[in-house]
Each structure stands twice: as structure tokens, then as C-alpha cells.
């Protein structure tokens, strides 16, 4: 009797669970009954996504101004590619900024627009030291003109982005985003005339071969730099560099008109302190207490240096109060001055320090 009662209780519980489950299912999963059976219906709700940190509007301001720069040799073979951007337009021409090293070996240059139209371009001017070149195309071929910004008002951590052509036209129009990682960085580059120091901006936005000459932009889509260099080492990632746009625009008039950029030259041959073979060859002895500076190994006749009284064996330790450590830095500091300026050099001669004033002229242009 007791066993039958147990079965009865269990049965009641099962029935109650089944009823409750059916109610839950009908409440949470509504159904409609059709003529030919039952069909389950569901509600689809439209969802709108609002992205607050997009740079789409900034990209729209620059995208069609960016071009692929193609370098061809005398036989018409494509030998290299880079990036450029239209920064100016007049009645006859569109003007494109890119890097000197992108076009330095070119016999002819063509540009490829965002609409994949290939156009012949003319090299108007180019400068190895600033790594800047200006090209021109027909005015009617210009799709968009970039807005020029100001890198000097940027702060570390500000959002920046690039538009370029890494690895050539296959990936043209590639956008990469990052932050301004460093300002006033000094990077030593190899030139045909020796080493030279450049002032650059640093960013972690991806910069790859083919990006050279493209714009580095602020969050408003204004150009603040021209991508030029990438520190390539196995242990280093995310270090890209750009020439501040102010440095490029400072010499833009000369480049547009095909004029060379004239920089001061003292008329001396220099050696570093750690080149004993060259110093021995010129019979120059460096005092043991001298740790920084560059050694004058020869002075050209009638040069600015000769007129100021610089002599073979002089050790230049400072220029305008700035310590000189190597020849590339000497050139960097010298190029901060203009023709007509008078500069003060701190010189060690016969183990005695003295100051020599030099007036800078266009020595080789005379």
C-alpha cells in the first residue's frame, strides 16, 4: 500500500513539472498555429552601432590626395615605388611632395591615383639632405588637395595616422593608425656625401617599404609630417619616423622652381677623434684630455674658414654653445644657420681653448 502511494506522489510531481514546463515554454517562445501545423516565429531587432573613435572623416580629407609614386629606369623598367601627396594646385599644375630617395635614381616618374589612373609626372626639384622632392602633374588630374597642419602643436600620445602604399600599388591606399611617440628625435642617415643627422617625428603607426613620401596626419586629417624612415632591427618594432612638415615647407619655393637649396659650407675637411690613421696621415696629434669634438685636417683657400683664421689641427668642440661630438652633428648644427649669419666656434689649438667667429657665405656659389 505504501509503495502504491509513493508511485502516486511521484506521478503527481511529474505531471506538475510537465505543466510548469509547458507554461514556461509558451510564455518565452510564442508560437502561431498555421493550417498545416505549427510554425515558430521570432522577432528581429535592428541594431545601430555608433563608433566614437573612428577617423573616417579625417581619412576622407586626404585619401584621394595620396598617390603611388613609381620610379622607372632608362629602359622603362619599374625599379621602385613610394608614396606622395598633392599639397597644392594652381591653374596649370598639381604639386606633389614625396621623398628624395623615392625618385633619386629615376629616369621617368609616374603616379597612380586612388582611381588607379596612371599619370606621367615631372620632377621639379629634389634635395638629398632634407629628403624632399617635388613633382608636378596636370592640374586636371588632381582629385584632392591635402590640408597642411602644424607638427609643433602636437603632443605625445596624440592620435596620428598614415595613408600610403606599402609594398607598392597592390596595397595602395593602406591606412595605419597610431600615436605620436616622440618629438625632435635625431636620426643619423647615410647619404652619398656622408652621414647626416635629421630631426624627425616618431610614431608607432606601421610604416613599411613603399610608405616613404606619404603623409603623417593628425586626427583632423591635416599633414604634420612626411614619412621617410623606419628603424629596422630584429629586436625593434613600432618605430617609424617622419620629417616635420615645417621643415619640408621651409624650402618648398626653391624646390618648386628647380633651384638648389643653398646651405652654408665652411670649407674644411674634418675628422673624428677616433680616426688615428687619418690623423697620423695628416701629422695631427690630439691632446689626451680632449674627449669630444672634430679635428680640422685641411682648410680650403679663400673659404669662410680660412678668412676666419681656422687652421689645420684645430679641434672644434662647440658651435654657438652646442657641444660637437662628430662630423655629422657638426653639419647638422651648421645647417641650422643661414648664409650671412656669423657663428662662434669654440676651438682647441695647441691645447688652449679660444673662440673664433665665422661669417657664412655662399662659398661654392661665388
C-alpha positions in Angstrom: 0.0 0.0 0.0 2.8 2.3 0.9 4.6 1.5 -2.4 1.4 2.5 -4.4 1.2 5.8 -2.5 4.8 6.5 -3.4 4.1 5.9 -7.1 1.1 8.2 -6.9 3.1 11.0 -5.4 5.9 10.7 -7.9 3.4 10.7 -10.7 1.8 13.9 -9.4 5.1 15.6 -9.2 6.0 14.6 -12.8 2.6 16.0 -14.0 3.1 19.3 -12.2 6.7 19.6 -13.6 5.3 19.0 -17.1 2.6 21.6 -16.8 5.0 24.2 -15.4 7.5 23.5 -18.2 4.8 23.9 -20.8 3.7 27.2 -19.4 7.3 28.5 -19.4 7.9 27.4 -23.0 4.7 29.1 -24.2 5.5 32.3 -22.4 9.1 32.7 -23.6 8.7 31.1 -27.0 5.5 32.3 -28.6 4.0 30.2 -31.4 1.4 30.6 -34.0 -0.8 27.8 -35.3 -0.9 27.5 -39.1 -3.3 25.5 -41.1 -0.7 22.9 -41.8 0.9 22.6 -38.4 2.8 24.8 -36.1 5.5 27.4 -37.0 7.8 29.2 -34.6 8.1 33.0 -35.1 11.0 35.2 -33.8 11.4 39.0 -33.5 14.4 40.6 -35.4 15.5 43.9 -33.9 17.7 46.4 -35.9 20.8 47.5 -34.1 22.7 50.7 -34.9 26.4 50.9 -33.9 27.8 54.3 -33.1 31.6 54.3 -33.1 33.0 57.3 -31.2 36.7 57.0 -32.1 36.6 56.5 -35.8 38.9 58.5 -38.1 36.8 58.0 -41.2 36.1 61.8 -41.6 39.8 62.5 -41.3 40.7 59.9 -43.9 38.1 61.4 -46.3 40.0 64.7 -46.2 43.3 63.1 -47.5 42.6 59.8 -49.2 42.2 61.0 -52.8 45.2 63.4 -52.5 47.6 60.4 -51.9 49.3 58.8 -54.9 51.6 55.9 -55.6 55.0 57.2 -56.9 56.5 54.8 -59.5 60.2 55.1 -60.4 61.3 53.9 -63.9 64.8 53.4 -65.3 66.0 54.5 -68.8 64.7 51.2 -70.3 61.2 51.7 -68.9 61.5 49.1 -66.1 59.8 49.8 -62.8 62.7 49.9 -60.3 61.0 51.3 -57.2 57.8 52.7 -55.7 56.9 55.1 -52.9 54.1 57.4 -51.9 53.3 61.1 -52.3 50.5 63.5 -51.8 49.2 66.6 -53.6 49.7 69.6 -51.3 48.9 72.4 -53.8 47.1 73.1 -57.1 47.1 76.1 -59.4 45.6 76.7 -62.9 48.2 74.5 -64.7 49.7 72.1 -62.2 49.2 69.9 -59.2 52.2 69.8 -56.9 53.2 66.5 -55.1 55.5 66.1 -52.1 57.5 62.9 -51.7 60.9 61.7 -50.6 64.1 62.4 -52.5 65.2 58.8 -52.1 62.0 57.6 -53.8 62.9 59.3 -57.1 66.7 59.9 -56.9 67.6 57.2 -59.5 64.6 57.7 -61.8 64.7 58.4 -65.5 61.0 58.9 -65.5 58.3 59.1 -62.8 54.7 58.2 -62.9 52.0 58.5 -60.3 49.0 56.2 -59.7 45.9 57.9 -58.3 43.3 56.4 -55.9 41.1 55.8 -59.0 44.0 53.7 -60.4 44.8 56.2 -63.2 48.5 56.3 -64.1 49.9 59.7 -65.0 53.3 61.0 -66.1 54.9 63.3 -63.5 57.7 65.8 -63.8 60.4 66.2 -61.1 60.6 69.9 -60.3 63.2 69.8 -57.6 64.8 67.5 -55.1 67.1 67.8 -52.1 69.1 64.9 -50.6 69.7 66.4 -47.2 66.1 67.1 -46.3 65.0 64.0 -48.3 62.3 66.0 -50.0 61.2 66.1 -53.7 58.5 68.0 -55.5 56.7 66.5 -58.5 54.0 68.0 -60.8 51.1 66.6 -62.8 48.5 68.3 -64.9 46.0 70.3 -62.8 43.0 68.5 -64.2 44.4 65.2 -62.9 44.2 66.3 -59.3 41.4 64.6 -57.3 42.0 66.2 -53.9 44.5 68.6 -52.2 45.8 67.8 -48.7 45.5 70.3 -45.9 48.8 71.2 -44.2 48.9 71.2 -40.4 51.4 72.1 -37.7 53.5 69.4 -36.0 54.8 71.9 -33.4 51.4 71.9 -31.6 51.2 68.1 -31.4 51.7 66.4 -28.0 53.0 63.0 -27.1 50.2 60.5 -27.3 48.1 62.4 -29.8 46.5 60.2 -32.5 48.2 60.1 -35.8 47.7 58.0 -39.0 49.3 57.4 -42.3 48.0 56.7 -45.8 50.4 55.0 -48.1 51.4 52.2 -50.5 53.3 49.6 -48.6 54.9 47.1 -51.0 53.7 49.0 -54.0 50.5 49.6 -55.8 49.0 46.2 -54.7 48.3 47.7 -51.3 47.8 51.3 -52.3 45.6 53.4 -50.0 46.6 51.5 -46.9 45.7 53.3 -43.7 47.6 52.7 -40.4 46.9 54.4 -37.1 49.0 55.1 -34.0 50.2 57.8 -31.7 52.9 60.4 -31.7 55.6 58.5 -29.9 58.4 61.1 -29.9 59.3 64.6 -31.0 62.6 66.2 -32.0 64.2 62.8 -32.5 67.6 62.9 -34.2 68.4 60.1 -36.6 71.7 59.6 -38.4 71.2 58.7 -42.1 73.7 57.7 -44.8 73.9 60.0 -47.8 76.1 60.0 -50.9 78.2 62.7 -49.3 78.5 61.0 -45.9 76.4 60.8 -42.7 73.8 63.5 -41.8 71.5 64.0 -38.8 67.8 64.7 -39.4 65.2 66.0 -37.0 62.2 63.7 -37.1 58.9 62.8 -35.5 58.5 59.3 -34.1 55.3 57.2 -34.4 54.2 53.6 -33.8 51.9 53.7 -36.8 53.0 50.9 -39.1 55.4 52.2 -41.8 56.7 49.8 -44.4 58.7 49.9 -47.6 56.6 51.8 -50.1 55.2 54.2 -47.5 58.1 56.6 -47.9 57.0 60.0 -49.1 53.4 59.6 -47.8 51.7 61.9 -45.2 51.6 61.5 -41.5 48.4 63.2 -40.3 46.7 64.4 -37.2 43.2 63.5 -36.1 41.8 66.3 -38.2 43.3 64.8 -41.4 46.0 67.6 -41.7 49.5 66.7 -42.8 52.1 67.1 -40.0 54.9 65.1 -41.5 56.3 63.1 -44.4 57.1 59.5 -43.6 60.7 58.9 -44.5 62.5 56.3 -42.4 61.9 53.2 -40.5 64.2 51.8 -37.8 64.6 48.2 -39.0 66.1 45.9 -36.4 65.1 42.4 -35.4 64.6 43.5 -31.8 62.7 46.7 -32.5 59.1 47.1 -33.6 56.8 50.0 -34.0 59.3 52.8 -34.6 58.5 54.8 -37.7 59.8 58.3 -38.5 58.6 61.3 -40.4 60.0 64.6 -41.5 58.1 67.5 -39.8 56.0 69.3 -42.4 57.5 72.7 -41.4 61.0 71.6 -42.5 59.7 70.5 -45.9 57.6 73.7 -46.4 60.6 75.9 -45.5 62.3 75.1 -48.8 59.3 74.4 -50.9 59.6 77.6 -53.1 63.2 76.6 -54.2 62.1 73.0 -55.0 59.0 74.1 -56.9 61.2 76.3 -59.1 64.0 73.8 -59.5 66.5 75.8 -57.6 69.2 74.1 -55.4 68.8 74.7 -51.6 71.9 76.6 -50.6 73.4 75.7 -47.3 76.5 77.2 -45.5 79.8 75.5 -46.0 82.9 76.4 -44.0 85.4 74.9 -46.5 87.1 72.5 -44.1 87.8 68.7 -44.1 87.1 67.2 -40.8 88.0 64.0 -38.9 86.6 62.4 -35.8 88.8 61.9 -32.8 88.7 58.2 -33.2 90.3 58.0 -36.6 94.0 57.6 -35.8 95.1 56.5 -39.3 93.8 59.7 -40.9 95.2 61.9 -38.1 98.6 60.3 -38.4 98.5 60.7 -42.2 98.0 64.5 -41.7 100.5 64.5 -38.8 98.0 65.8 -36.3 98.2 64.9 -32.6 95.1 65.2 -30.4 95.7 66.0 -26.7 94.8 63.2 -24.4 92.3 65.3 -22.4 90.1 66.0 -25.4 87.1 63.7 -25.4 84.6 65.4 -27.8 85.0 67.4 -31.0 86.0 67.2 -34.6 89.5 67.8 -36.0 90.3 70.2 -38.9 92.6 68.3 -41.2 92.6 70.8 -44.1 91.3 74.3 -44.9 90.4 75.4 -48.4 92.0 78.6 -49.7 89.7 81.7 -49.6 87.0 79.8 -47.8 84.9 81.1 -44.9 87.1 79.0 -42.5 90.3 80.4 -44.0 89.1 84.0 -43.7 88.2 83.4 -40.1 91.6 82.0 -39.3 90.8 78.3 -38.8 93.9 76.1 -39.1 94.9 72.5 -39.7 94.9 70.7 -36.4 92.3 72.9 -34.7 89.8 70.9 -32.7 86.2 72.3 -32.9 84.5 71.4 -29.6 81.4 73.7 -29.8 79.4 75.7 -32.2 77.2 78.5 -30.9 77.4 76.9 -27.4 76.4 73.5 -28.7 78.8 70.6 -28.0 80.1 68.9 -31.1 80.8 65.2 -30.9 81.1 64.0 -34.5 81.2 65.3 -38.1 77.6 64.5 -38.9 76.5 66.5 -35.8 78.8 69.4 -36.9 77.0 69.5 -40.2 73.6 69.3 -38.6 74.3 72.3 -36.3 75.9 74.3 -39.1 72.8 73.8 -41.3 70.6 75.4 -38.6 72.2 78.7 -39.8 71.8 80.7 -43.0 74.1 82.4 -45.4 75.1 85.8 -43.9 75.0 84.6 -40.3 78.0 84.9 -38.1 78.7 81.9 -35.8 81.0 81.4 -32.9 83.2 78.3 -32.8 85.0 77.1 -29.7 88.4 75.7 -30.8 91.3 74.0 -29.1 94.6 75.0 -30.6 97.9 74.0 -29.1 96.0 72.7 -26.1 94.5 76.1 -25.4 90.8 77.0 -25.9 89.7 80.0 -27.9 86.7 81.4 -29.7 86.6 82.1 -33.5 83.9 83.9 -35.3 83.0 82.8 -38.8 80.7 84.7 -41.3 78.9 82.3 -43.5 78.8 82.9 -47.3 77.8 81.0 -50.3 81.4 80.0 -50.9 80.8 77.5 -53.7 78.2 79.7 -55.3 80.6 82.6 -55.8 
